[in-house]
Amino acid sequence: MSLLDRKLFRDLRALQSQALAVALVMACGLAMMIMTRSLMLSLETTRDTYYEQHRFAEVFARLKRAPNSARDELAAIPGVSRVQTGIAIQVTLDIPGLREPAVGLINSLPERGEQVLNQLHVRSGRLPAGRTTTGELAVGEAFAEAHGLKPGDHLSAVLNGAKVPFRLSGVVLSPEFVFEAPPGAALPDHKTYGIFWMPYKELATAFQLYGAFNNVSLTLAPGASERAVIAAVNRVLAPYGGRGAYGRIDHPSHRRVDDEIRVLQGLSVAFPLVFLSVAAFMTNSVMSRQIALQREQIAMLKACGFSNAQVGLHYFKFSFAIVAAGVLVGTLGGIFLGGRLVEMYHLFFRFPQLDFLLDVRVLVAAVGVSALAAFVGVAGAVHRAVRLPPAEAMRPEPPASYRPALVERLGISRWFSASFRMSLRNIQRRPIRSGLTCLALALATAILIVPNSFRDGIAYVIDFQWDIVQRQTVTLSLVEPGPARALSDFRHMPGVVWAEPFRFVPVELRAGPITRRLMLQGLPERGTLSRVIDGRPQQLTLPPRGIIMSAKLAAVMQIAPGDFVTARALEGREREITVPVVGLAEDFAGTAAYMERHALNRLLLEGDIINGAHVVVDHGRWNDFLDAVKRTPRIAGCIIKDSLREGFRKTTAESIGLLQKIYMVFATIVAFGIIYNSARISLSERSRELATLRVLGFSRGEVGAVLVGELVLLTLAALPLGLLLGSGFAKGILTAVNTETVRLPLVLTPANYAFAVLVVTVASALSALFAARKISEINLVSALKVLD
Amino acid sequence: MSAPAESNLSSHTAPQRGSEPVFHVRGLARIYGEGTAVVTALAGVDLDLYAGELIVLLGASGSGKSTLLNQLGGLDSPTHGTLLYRGENLAAFDEAALTRFRRDAVGFVFQAYNLIPSLTARENVALITEICRDPMAPEEALALVGLVDRMDHFPAQLSGGEQQRVAIARAIAKRPEVLLCDEPTGALDVRTGITVLDAIERINRDLGTLAVIITHNAILAEMADRVFTLSDGRIVTARTNAHRGAVRDLAW
């Protein structure tokens, strides 16, 4: 170790708490960046590998029924590589020990050979034996976990009105169901919705579909146009009740994974950059101070023959040492937190294996950015120091010149105490430094706003979605759309207090070149249970003509109220209708479109048809009600609102909650780091002044007040700015993570602001206290000495 | 009372004005460090200093004169010996009592002036007058050092001599009992030094303040009532001037 390096090492030790503060702030930014970027990489890599190895299809289609011969027509479409046809049917389940009725989507396994596409990954047990054995099912992992099901367990399913006992042969995963949510639902409910597989023959026979299929998956030949293939598939399937083919982008499971990656992307840039800029500023202020303190040492080194480059390198090493510490802590922190979040992703996404992959490119980039920031932060100060001729540098710096502060010229200065004036003039003498400190403090306040706005947004969504929009207890759906008289049957079920019908039609909405597939919901004109709410939030009345859609959907489709949109029904008769958009609804999970039910029935040229009803149930008769649901074969599904809410709390809310906590800790560290550092630098710069005051008879408290006065003024200026900036950050980040499947509203509460102000105030108070304690360490006798 | 062998006891301690001394110092020692690194900065000093006296402490660098001044000013505590201020034991003062002592009784003048750069001359003085019991107006204090017309200038706008006179105004505005000056002219040229010493002399004469000046410049001894020379932490010579020389006649 050279002697200069030894000096570096000792100087660093003397400066350890400040160096640590800077390194920690940098570590927070790096950890956040590494965590989010690596999670993106992990999800993307895992997804792509899984899709590739298990041959996830690229185009999907549902239809009513087509003979197996139609398969050859599909295979003959130019640009189609492989085709897999089969059956997928929704059935009611009876799970031992589960009071609520559950719904299963049963998919067929090929009669001969293996699946060509969407191959299953067997987690435990095996696939159903097929031709020789009957009564076996493979179950998706999420549902199996929610119910503690293992291979060998039993459950019953209602197949075409007949209750059939099954034995579970194995627990499996499918690339088609990485995210298992009921059709049309944005949120999973693994308790009441599961995915199953059984041999084609057994399933087809039960539903009189043998020799036919209702489900198609296919892959594209290299270079084929997805749009052209989808159009051709639709032409082939049209006579068989095709419900419109779609690509991966509209595939619900694929899209959910994509959206999660987009959320991470939104969090991975702006927020960490704020942290890293703050760290760069802190490095600059620490190093500038250090170099100013060592002015004479630099002169001495140069006088003794060290070159400018050697001296410059010495101070760069100083800041790089801080960067190195930040990088080390940040990388380890990012890896650790990323690992935790990956575990959390198992709640949502079912991959055979989801491992945390460190994104090395981002790590290298982040280290580069931090090192560059440190370099830029120090370059100016080093340059100034080495430029001075040694003889001049050895003399003490001339006294700083001051002027009366601007506010004093207003003639109100006689109200100010001397120490207040000192603070004002100090701030004004170095406007850039003061401005940057103020900005850093504002940033510290601002980054505290963001995580809590997430929390408040979640709370708002929970209230909004399940208290304001959805006020039913359960949603019952019929096996097949049927006449509205079913409504009176629902109303007569035990425990039912009120029921309102709905008609759900899968449609493809089109506005110009943009299309979206979703459930068009036909609801009562002004229902009391499932309501359409706008952003204010007030209930909207569904007009006899026209469509109301999610504000997000309108934004995506680039349409506004007054524009027209075309809806093509994807079931029943091929029918295309063009209706005006008459209003925008507020919602936060998925997107939706609404029409008055009778208007929808009329447009579809159908009678008074419903798919089911939203129902309010008397809690005293809850069990009677559930028993009745299970006894009614026409009821295909029963979605219990409270379980959805619970599911949301346990998954989405928990994941965002974890992120919120991580960000909160980071933001607090940064707030403390910035303020502590400012106080220390102020103490260092003014120690001689403060010692003089002590010698002149100021008490420690009075000197403390002089020291923190400047910080208090800057903090006071920074707080409102910080609240403003924080609101902007929150808005920016929420916009970045605003996807079609998940959104959070911007909710900024007084409590959120108050908390940010409190943390910054406490951080300031503690830093001030700490600095004030340091005042007693100032050597009073040193004030009497001449600086030389 | 044991007499130091190498000096004239009567000059150290003899009451000159028949009153109680402001400082009563006996066997004062200050030792820094431990073991092999022990440095004896003061090795047994006996002194009595009286109100209205102008005292000059001479000595080379390291002779202990600054240490002695720090002891008198309540900036440091003795290792051994007696240090009484107006009959009170300074060595036994706690932090708060020392702060009060410095605030009310002592005026400091430093070689490097130690003005607050962000305050004007007037404000630098007012800073102190705001916190003490019976101060004079800052303007009055500045008038005493001849700086009335430069009151609203910042330190950076004042010459060295002017800055030092502001420091003196700051020190005397509290009407201190004792004015302690550490090389007050050390950073100044002759002509400017004279104006500063003149200010100190005038304060001492007009207000009856005990003034203690430490310097390595023997010429200043002419202006003193009594002169002490320190070496190796002891007083080696003590002398009483029959007549104080006028500051204007000092020449170096």
Interface residues (C-beta under 8 A of the other chain):
Chain A: P398 P399 A400 S401 Y402 R403 P404 S417 A418 S419 R421 M422 R425 N426 R429 R688 E689 T692 L693 R694 V695 L696 G697 F698 S699 R700 E702 L780 V781 A783 L784 K785 V786 L787
Chain B: S66 L69 N70 G73 L75 D76 E95 A96 T99 R100 R102 R103 D104 V106 F108 F110 Q111 A112 N114 L115 I116 P117 S118 L119 T120 E123 A126 L127 I128 E130 I131 C132 F154 P155 A156 Q157 R170 K174 D182 E183 G186 A187
